Amino acid sequence: MTAQTTTRSAAPLPRDTILAGDCIEVMRSLPEASVDLVFADPPYNLQLKGTLHRPDNSRVDAVDDAWDQFASFAAYDEFTRAWLAEARRLLKPDGAIWVIGSYHNIFRVGAALQDAGFWVLNDVIWRKSNPMPNFRGKRLTNAHETMIWASRGEGARYTFNYEALKALNEGIQMRSDWVLPLCTGHERLKDAKGDKAHPTQKPEALLHRVLIGSTNPGDLVLDPFFGTGTTGAVARMLGRHFIGIEREAGYRELAEARISRVRPLGPEALEVTGSRRAAPRVPFGQLVERGLLRPGEVLVSPRGTAARLRADGSLISAEHRGSIHQVGAALEGAPSCNGWTYWHFRREGRLIPIDLLRQQIRAEMAAGGG
């Protein structure tokens, strides 16, 4: 990993590199459609006025750096539109972006995202389990930040490792509210004086969840506001590549040292639970064509309701006929039904879900490269 200053001239894609300079200028030097994901933690434009103190009169180390200060909302909006336009240019057609912010800026960023052509997939609330109290007692404790996850455009086939996130969450579908602590303890980087090296350093747990859920090993992640390198450190550990952009030399030095200490995980450790969405489609009728199920065979629901299989792969019950999904939904009085997990067939006195037959076909396809 190296730090270098970029120019507008064409150059090989600088993987696993921290680039020095203004994020917009540096992004303009990179080739279009070259990155899989953008994770952006832009300036929040906090508009802090005056010094904040705790009840014991100690000073709060708030975000008052020059890089977070803008002359007006209009100036901030112009900056936001410019870096978002470059981010969208750099994303591959099926790429996606995550942007994190607070109430000071996230609504303005969200509007600019949509205006730029991004398609919002989710807003995720990062609820801090250890937020800083509101010392003045004039507002609610600000205990969360908001992340917007968006694809490059409507209809993009963005990466979503649903099953992997479910596994991270003890087998329960991952929700859009994430309870994670602020970056503290040994993870918080310190400067030579022992103070926080960066006022808004994000916890690695947050980036771990983002990258596991929306990238695959070998993908390239761009972070245009690299700071002390949380995105790069987690990407390196998880077998992803990164490009970081950071204009502050002190932050770049800290990020380089931090990332150099990271040990990448081995290939086996990088494997995650596969996404069913990404698995090849197997029409139910193929099970009939191949003789895995026979026309006239009876399929049974979890409640014991029966339906008979027809030669074209449709089902017929006492009152309903249609696909495995349609008949299942009608029997349950539900708007939809996953027929693959709903229906079972009998073999040697046992009820077996038809989804096992689909998995058998998919395994054959994988083994044959088809």
C-alpha positions in Angstrom: 0.0 0.0 0.0 1.3 3.4 -0.9 0.3 7.1 -0.7 0.6 9.2 -3.7 -0.6 12.4 -5.3 -2.7 12.0 -8.4 -3.1 14.0 -11.6 -5.7 14.0 -14.3 -3.6 11.8 -16.6 -4.7 8.3 -17.3 -3.1 5.7 -15.0 -3.6 2.1 -13.9 -6.4 1.7 -11.4 -4.7 2.3 -8.0 -6.0 -0.6 -5.9 -5.2 -0.7 -2.2 -3.8 2.8 -2.3 -4.5 6.0 -0.4 -4.6 8.9 -2.9 -3.8 12.4 -1.6 -5.8 15.4 -2.7 -9.3 16.9 -3.0 -11.8 14.1 -3.4 -13.5 15.6 -6.4 -10.3 16.3 -8.3 -8.9 12.8 -7.5 -12.1 11.0 -8.5 -12.0 12.9 -11.9 -8.7 11.2 -12.5 -10.1 7.7 -12.1 -11.6 5.7 -15.0 -15.4 5.5 -15.1 -17.3 2.3 -14.2 -14.3 1.0 -12.3 -15.5 0.4 -8.7 -18.1 -1.9 -7.2 -19.1 0.1 -4.1 -18.7 3.6 -2.7 -18.7 4.1 1.0 -18.8 7.8 1.8 -18.6 9.5 5.2 -18.7 13.2 4.0 -18.3 16.3 6.1 -21.5 16.7 8.2 -21.4 20.6 8.1 -22.3 20.6 11.8 -22.5 24.4 12.0 -21.2 24.4 15.6 -21.2 27.7 17.4 -19.2 28.3 20.5 -17.4 25.8 22.8 -19.3 22.9 24.4 -18.5 21.9 28.0 -19.5 18.9 30.1 -21.1 19.5 33.6 -17.7 19.2 35.2 -16.6 22.2 32.9 -14.2 20.0 30.8 -14.2 20.8 27.1 -15.9 18.5 24.6 -13.7 17.6 21.7 -16.3 18.4 19.0 -16.0 18.5 15.3 -14.7 22.0 14.6 -12.1 21.2 11.9 -11.8 23.3 8.7 -12.8 20.4 6.5 -16.3 20.3 8.1 -17.0 24.0 7.6 -18.9 25.5 4.7 -20.0 29.1 4.0 -23.6 28.2 3.5 -26.1 25.4 2.8 -25.8 26.3 -0.9 -22.0 25.8 -0.8 -22.5 22.5 0.9 -25.1 21.4 -1.6 -22.8 22.3 -4.5 -20.0 20.3 -3.0 -22.4 17.3 -2.4 -23.7 17.3 -6.0 -20.1 17.4 -7.4 -18.7 14.5 -5.4 -21.9 12.4 -6.0 -21.7 13.0 -9.7 -18.1 11.6 -9.7 -19.1 8.7 -7.5 -21.9 7.7 -9.8 -19.5 8.0 -12.8 -17.0 5.7 -11.2 -19.5 3.0 -10.2 -20.1 0.0 -12.4 -23.6 -0.3 -13.8 -24.6 -2.7 -11.0 -22.7 -0.8 -8.3 -24.0 0.8 -5.1 -23.3 3.5 -2.6 -23.5 3.9 1.1 -23.5 7.4 2.6 -23.6 8.1 6.3 -24.6 11.4 8.0 -26.4 13.1 10.8 -29.5 15.2 11.0 -27.3 18.2 10.0 -26.7 16.9 6.4 -28.3 13.5 5.6 -31.5 15.0 4.3 -29.7 17.3 1.9 -27.5 14.4 0.8 -30.5 12.2 0.3 -32.2 14.7 -2.0 -29.0 15.1 -4.0 -28.6 11.3 -4.3 -32.0 11.0 -5.9 -31.5 14.1 -8.1 -28.2 12.5 -9.4 -30.1 9.3 -10.5 -29.3 7.0 -7.7 -32.0 4.6 -6.6 -32.5 4.5 -2.8 -32.7 0.9 -1.4 -32.8 1.5 2.3 -32.1 4.0 5.0 -30.3 2.3 7.9 -30.3 3.8 11.4 -27.1 3.2 13.2 -28.3 3.4 16.8 -25.3 4.1 19.1 -25.3 1.9 22.2 -23.1 4.5 24.0 -24.0 7.9 22.6 -22.6 11.2 23.9 -25.1 12.8 26.3 -26.7 16.2 25.4 -24.8 18.2 28.0 -26.9 21.4 27.7 -30.2 19.6 28.2 -31.9 21.6 25.5 -32.5 18.7 23.0 -32.8 15.0 22.9 -29.6 13.0 23.1 -28.5 12.5 19.5 -28.2 8.7 19.7 -28.1 7.7 16.0 -26.8 8.4 12.6 -28.4 7.6 9.2 -26.9 5.6 6.3 -28.5 5.7 2.9 -27.9 2.6 0.7 -28.6 3.2 -3.0 -27.9 1.5 -6.3 -26.4 3.4 -9.2 -29.9 3.4 -10.8 -33.3 1.8 -10.8 -33.1 -1.8 -12.0 -29.4 -2.3 -11.2 -28.5 -5.8 -10.0 -26.7 -4.7 -6.9 -25.0 -7.1 -4.6 -27.0 -8.1 -1.5 -25.8 -11.0 0.6 -29.1 -11.5 2.4 -28.2 -14.9 3.9 -24.8 -13.7 5.1 -26.4 -10.8 7.0 -29.1 -13.1 8.4 -26.3 -15.4 9.6 -24.6 -12.4 11.3 -27.9 -11.7 13.1 -28.3 -15.2 14.6 -30.5 -16.5 11.8 -32.9 -13.6 11.9 -33.5 -11.3 8.9 -31.3 -8.2 9.2 -33.3 -5.1 10.1 -32.6 -1.5 9.1 -31.8 -0.4 12.7 -28.3 -1.5 13.7 -27.3 -1.2 17.4 -23.5 -0.8 17.5 -21.2 1.1 19.9 -19.2 4.2 19.0 -15.6 3.6 18.2 -13.8 3.5 21.7 -11.0 1.7 23.5 -8.2 0.2 21.6 -9.9 0.7 18.3 -10.0 4.5 18.7 -6.8 5.9 17.1 -4.9 8.5 19.2 -2.5 11.3 18.2 0.9 12.0 19.7 -0.8 13.9 22.6 -3.1 11.0 23.4 -6.2 12.8 22.0 -8.6 11.4 19.4 -6.8 11.3 16.1 -10.1 11.9 14.2 -13.3 13.2 15.7 -15.7 11.0 13.6 -13.8 7.7 13.3 -16.4 5.0 12.5 -16.3 1.6 14.3 -15.0 -1.3 12.3 -18.2 -3.3 13.1 -20.2 -0.9 11.0 -18.0 -1.3 8.0 -17.8 -5.1 8.5 -21.6 -5.3 8.2 -21.7 -3.0 5.2 -19.0 -4.9 3.3 -20.3 -8.3 4.1 -23.8 -7.4 3.0 -23.1 -5.5 -0.2 -19.8 -6.7 -1.6 -18.0 -9.9 -2.5 -14.3 -10.9 -2.0 -12.2 -9.2 -4.7 -14.6 -6.3 -5.1 -13.2 -2.7 -5.2 -14.5 -0.2 -2.7 -13.9 3.5 -3.0 -14.0 5.8 0.1 -13.6 9.4 -1.0 -13.4 10.6 2.6 -10.9 8.1 3.9 -10.0 9.7 7.2 -8.0 7.3 9.3 -8.8 4.3 7.0 -11.6 2.3 8.7 -12.9 1.3 5.2 -9.5 0.2 4.1 -8.7 -1.7 7.2 -12.0 -3.7 7.1 -11.7 -4.2 3.3 -8.2 -5.6 3.6 -9.3 -8.0 6.4 -12.3 -9.2 4.3 -10.4 -9.7 1.0 -11.8 -6.7 -0.7 -9.7 -4.0 -2.5 -10.0 -0.3 -1.7 -9.1 3.1 -3.0 -9.0 5.8 -0.3 -8.9 9.5 -1.0 -7.8 11.8 1.8 -6.4 15.4 1.7 -5.1 15.6 5.2 -1.5 14.3 5.5 -1.9 13.4 9.1 -4.9 11.2 8.5 -3.2 9.5 5.6 -0.2 8.6 7.7 -2.4 7.1 10.5 -4.4 5.2 7.9 -1.3 3.7 6.2 0.1 2.5 9.5 -3.2 1.1 10.6 -3.9 -0.8 7.4 -0.3 -2.2 7.3 -1.1 -4.0 10.6 -4.2 -5.8 9.3 -3.9 -9.5 8.5 -6.2 -10.5 5.6 -8.4 -13.5 6.3 -7.7 -16.7 4.5 -10.0 -17.9 1.6 -12.0 -20.3 3.8 -12.7 -17.6 6.4 -13.9 -15.3 3.6 -16.7 -17.6 2.5 -20.1 -16.4 3.6 -23.6 -17.9 3.4 -24.7 -17.7 -0.2 -27.5 -15.5 -1.4 -30.5 -17.3 -2.7 -31.2 -14.3 -4.9 -27.9 -14.9 -6.7 -28.5 -18.7 -7.2 -29.4 -19.8 -10.7 -33.2 -20.0 -11.3 -34.7 -23.5 -11.5 -38.2 -23.7 -12.9 -40.4 -26.1 -10.9 -41.4 -27.8 -14.1 -37.9 -28.9 -14.6 -38.4 -31.3 -11.6 -41.2 -32.9 -13.5 -39.4 -33.0 -16.8 -36.5 -34.8 -15.2 -38.7 -37.3 -13.4 -37.7 -36.2 -9.9 -41.4 -35.7 -9.3 -44.0 -37.5 -11.3 -47.3 -36.2 -12.8 -50.2 -37.3 -10.5 -47.9 -37.3 -7.4 -49.4 -35.7 -4.3 -47.7 -32.8 -2.6 -48.5 -31.9 1.0 -48.4 -28.6 2.8 -47.1 -28.2 6.4 -50.8 -28.3 7.6 -51.5 -31.5 5.7 -53.4 -30.0 2.8 -52.8 -31.9 -0.4 -52.5 -30.9 -4.1 -51.9 -33.1 -7.1 -49.1 -32.5 -9.5 -49.9 -32.1 -13.2 -47.7 -32.8 -16.3 -47.1 -29.1 -16.9 -45.8 -28.5 -13.4 -48.9 -26.8 -12.1 -50.9 -28.0 -9.0 -54.6 -28.7 -8.5 -56.3 -29.0 -5.1 -59.9 -29.4 -4.2 -60.6 -25.7 -4.8 -57.5 -24.2 -6.5 -55.2 -24.6 -9.4 -52.0 -22.8 -10.5 -48.3 -22.7 -9.7 -46.7 -24.0 -6.5 -46.7 -20.4 -5.3 -50.2 -19.5 -6.3 -51.9 -22.6 -4.9 -49.9 -22.3 -1.6 -51.0 -18.6 -1.3 -54.6 -19.4 -2.0 -54.7 -22.2 0.6 -53.1 -20.0 3.2 -55.3 -16.9 2.3 -52.0 -15.0 2.0 -50.9 -12.5 -0.7 -47.8 -14.6 -1.6 -46.2 -17.9 -0.7 -42.8 -19.5 -1.3 -43.9 -22.8 -2.8 -40.4 -24.2 -2.7 -40.4 -24.3 1.1 -44.2 -24.8 1.5 -44.7 -28.0 -0.4 -43.3 -31.5 0.5 -43.4 -34.9 -1.2 -43.3 -38.4 0.4 -40.5 -40.8 0.1 -40.3 -43.9 2.3 -42.8 -42.6 4.7 -41.0 -39.2 5.2 -42.1 -35.7 4.1 -39.3 -34.0 2.2 -39.4 -30.3 1.0 -39.3 -30.0 -2.7 -36.6 -27.3 -2.3 -34.1 -30.2 -1.7 -34.7 -31.3 -5.3 -34.0 -27.7 -6.5 -30.8 -27.7 -4.5 -29.8 -31.0 -6.1 -30.2 -29.4 -9.6 -28.3 -26.3 -8.6 -25.4 -28.5 -7.3 -25.3 -30.3 -10.6 -25.3 -27.0 -12.5 -22.4 -25.7 -10.4 -20.4 -29.0 -10.8 -20.9 -28.8 -14.6 -20.2 -25.1 -14.8 -23.6 -24.4 -16.2 
